[in-house]
Amino acid sequence: HSDAGGFAGGEGDNELYIRWLQFATFTPIFRPHGTALFDIDKNAYSFPSEPALIDTPYRAIAKSIVDLRYALLPYNYTLAYRQ
């Protein structure tokens, strides 16, 4: 798995965040991340770690990705059980 959206500084990129979430949807562990550097340095760029906190219109796209993840859970659990 990857820490989806695991930005370590930079300017933030909503498109990249969405792509990272799309990839993570199909991995065993789905764990979105961001940065909270403003707690340490008020001048540092911070990117929200939760998909619900990103800017619109990306928020709606992120929601659809998370919804897909949860919609696939019964299928994935069934496959895991059969193995």
DAPE-V850779 format. One record per residue. N is the residue number from 0. PHI is phi in whole degrees, -180 to 180 (* if undefined). OMEGA is omega in radians with two decimals (* if undefined). Layout:
n=N phi=PHI omega=OMEGA
n=N phi=PHI omega=OMEGA
This chain:
n=0 phi=* omega=3.06
n=1 phi=-131 omega=3.02
n=2 phi=-82 omega=-3.02
n=3 phi=-56 omega=-3.14
n=4 phi=80 omega=-3.03
n=5 phi=-71 omega=-3.10
n=6 phi=-77 omega=3.09
n=7 phi=-114 omega=-3.12
n=8 phi=102 omega=-3.13
n=9 phi=85 omega=-3.08
n=10 phi=-93 omega=-3.07
n=11 phi=79 omega=-3.09
n=12 phi=-148 omega=-3.09
n=13 phi=-61 omega=3.12
n=14 phi=-64 omega=3.09
n=15 phi=-63 omega=3.12
n=16 phi=-59 omega=3.12
n=17 phi=-62 omega=3.13
n=18 phi=-62 omega=3.14
n=19 phi=-65 omega=3.10
n=20 phi=-64 omega=3.12
n=21 phi=-60 omega=3.09
n=22 phi=-64 omega=-3.06
n=23 phi=-64 omega=3.11
n=24 phi=-55 omega=-3.06
n=25 phi=-104 omega=3.08
n=26 phi=-107 omega=-3.08
n=27 phi=-61 omega=-3.12
n=28 phi=-119 omega=-3.13
n=29 phi=-113 omega=-3.03
n=30 phi=-138 omega=3.11
n=31 phi=-66 omega=3.12
n=32 phi=-137 omega=3.05
n=33 phi=-149 omega=3.09
n=34 phi=-127 omega=3.05
n=35 phi=-131 omega=-3.06
n=36 phi=-69 omega=-3.13
n=37 phi=-63 omega=3.08
n=38 phi=-67 omega=-3.11
n=39 phi=-96 omega=-3.07
n=40 phi=-136 omega=-3.09
n=41 phi=-62 omega=3.13
n=42 phi=-91 omega=-3.10
n=43 phi=-79 omega=3.08
n=44 phi=-74 omega=3.09
n=45 phi=-124 omega=3.14
n=46 phi=-122 omega=-3.08
n=47 phi=-63 omega=-3.13
n=48 phi=-88 omega=-3.12
n=49 phi=-98 omega=3.13
n=50 phi=-57 omega=-3.13
n=51 phi=-70 omega=-3.09
n=52 phi=-104 omega=3.14
n=53 phi=-79 omega=-3.08
n=54 phi=-67 omega=2.99
n=55 phi=-79 omega=0.08
n=56 phi=-85 omega=-3.09
n=57 phi=-66 omega=-3.14
n=58 phi=-59 omega=3.13
n=59 phi=-66 omega=3.11
n=60 phi=-67 omega=3.11
n=61 phi=-60 omega=3.12
n=62 phi=-62 omega=3.13
n=63 phi=-65 omega=3.10
n=64 phi=-68 omega=3.11
n=65 phi=-64 omega=3.10
n=66 phi=-61 omega=3.10
n=67 phi=-62 omega=3.12
n=68 phi=-55 omega=-3.11
n=69 phi=-71 omega=3.09
n=70 phi=-66 omega=-3.13
n=71 phi=-84 omega=-3.07
n=72 phi=-57 omega=3.13
n=73 phi=-59 omega=3.10
n=74 phi=-63 omega=-3.12
n=75 phi=-65 omega=3.10
n=76 phi=-65 omega=3.11
n=77 phi=-63 omega=3.10
n=78 phi=-62 omega=3.13
n=79 phi=-64 omega=-3.13
n=80 phi=-66 omega=-3.11
n=81 phi=-73 omega=-3.14
n=82 phi=-79 omega=*
